[in-house]
Amino acid sequence: MTTTFGTTTAETTTAGAAVAPPAGRGRWAADATARAARLETLLGDPHDPANPHGLRALFAADGRRTPPAGTEALLTEAGLGAEFVPAEYGGRLTRADLLARVLRPVFRRDVALGFGHGITSLFAVGAVWAAGSDEQRRAVAAVLTGGGRAAILHHELAHANAILRDEFTARARPGGGHLLSGRKDVVINAERADVHVVYARTDPARGARSHSVLLLGPGGLAEGTARHLPRVHTPGMRGALFSGLEIRDCPVPGGALVGRPGEGAALALRTFQVNRSLICGVVTAAAGTVLHSAVRAAAGGRGGRPARRWLRPLAGVFADLLACDSMATVALRALGLLPEQAHVFAAAVKYVVPDVLRDGLEELATVLGAHGYEHASPEYGALGKLVRDLPVAGLGHAGTAACQAVIVPQLRALAERSWFAEEEPPAGLFSRDAELPALDYRRLGIAGGGDFMAASLVATAGRLAAHRRLGGQSAALARLAEAFATELRALREVCRTLPAHRAGAVTDPAVCALSDRYSLLAGAAAVLGVWEGQDGGDPFLADPAWAVLALSRIGERLGLPVPELPEGCQEQVVDELLRRYRSGRSCDLDATAFAY
């Protein structure tokens, strides 16, 4: 028998005023930090060979191409599924940046574990939080808080990888509901999911309203209409379960519809901005594990200091990770604070961060040398695994093309109406201790809400102009900020001449190069904003050294003339990296203490 969740009404699917956040907003950050620390403790010392949840055990499961069952059970017992349920429905989800903070202990150890037993469920049910009825939301909340999983059956996209290839169709039935048919060969957790969220084609014509979202609960695939296809062995995330699903004429009642008919593409655009930003935030934590292993190799243990030839790549990648975390964190915070305007910046972050991480892994490979081939080693095996996992985690070509499809159509409008004209965003966007609104999927907008990051870049450059006379790192930071503002001004002139957007423009190399430039400028704005937003609680982040190095590397990517680093800048960054390595702290903005 087919099980469905609730009904859909216009009242519950229309974005409106922000829902009042649960009581205790001032405690959200502290609670999230405590939950992250608890996960660190439960997962234990990642380098202890006897730890059943350590890197040796996780790498072994990856080698066997099987999920780490014991660690998955541990996370279920810890209530990880509740992190993906809004607090108003009995879960722990408040702000998106705090969700990333909680998930990092998992991703720091294994990206496949984080996806296979984690955020894939959130990606699936995001459409329900955005447009589902109250009954649908409560039913999904009950599944996730009870330890269940949700799987997402994507619609087919251009430039698709295996996960995004092929799709399902839903034909209207007389009397209501649909008949669902189709096949996808690669779906994460297809066999293990308690809930399936299907982006099905409901209109054969191409267009913005060709797809709808259907929610199938436990038993939602009628007997005899579905066939689970054999498991697929992917080149990366080998510890996650990928398999296929074929459906033929499965009756789906009208109450399975999420939102309105034809709203699937819009819901995907609205919810993907959460997914993109969150992926970048948590995968950056995984890259921090590789950086720690490179420091270990270069320093010869906890007490040593790397040879001089390794200082440049180590400091550079550390600065890159701080920059990536700045971009992801600001995007995640914007989803709650500026939900109708975050769409383009979220795409820019997802556009930049994967490239920065891939390049950083290549630099670290030179530091690790032969150690990089010790794939089963808890000390050095993280590099090879992350190189395999990144493309499967949505950080390959398909993800890049999807982000370009968001950014490119907006460039002319932003150049004409927003850049150098818009007010800068609230300071709380960049302040770690600001009490921000909860993430409300119902309020997420689609492109067209201006460009608060460009406004921030221009305003910060203006405030820093007076620092040029101070000399040293402060002057270097001011010059870099002005260089980025000048580049934005040049980009504005070019983008103003773009023709009205055409479908083929996204594939034009010249236009794609403009999206490269824009995204890097947005990333630079995030670094400047995070640095300027420091309150002095972390002396290293309040000092300009890391920001100067991070911005210099972004400037090099843009092809800007970047001056020599000020004296002592690289050394300060290296010293902080070594301090974190020796004291067991993460390489992100939070500098989280590890369980060893």
Secondary structure, DSSP 8 states (H G I E B T S, - for coil): ---B-----HHHHS--S-----S-GGGHHHHHHHHHHHHHHHH--TT-TT-TTSHHHHHHHHHHT---HHHHHHHHHTTGGGGGSBGGGTS-B--HHHHHHHHHHHHHH-HHHHIIIIIHHHHHHHHHHHH--HHHHHHHHHHHHTT--EEEE----TT--TTTS--EEEEE-TTS-EEEEEEEEEEETTTT-SEEEEEEE--SS-STTSEEEEEE-TT-S-TTSEEEEEE---SS-TTS-EEEEEEEEEEE-GGGEESSTT-HHHHHHHHHHHHHHHHHHHHHHHHHHHHHHHHHHHHTSSS----GGGHHHHHHHHHHHHHHHHHHHHHHHHHHHSTTT-HHHHHHHHHHHHHHHHHHHHHHHHHHGGGGG-TT-TTTTHHHHHHHHHIIIIISHHHHHHHHHHHGGGHHHHHHHTTTTS----GGGT-TT-------GGG---S-S--HHHHHHHHHHHHHGGGGGG-HHHHHHHHHHHHHHHHHHHHHHHHTT--S--GGGGG-HHHHHHHHHHHHHHHHHHHHHHHHT--SSSHHHHSSHHHHHHHHHHHHHHT-------TTHHHHHHHHHHHHHHHTB-SSTT--B---
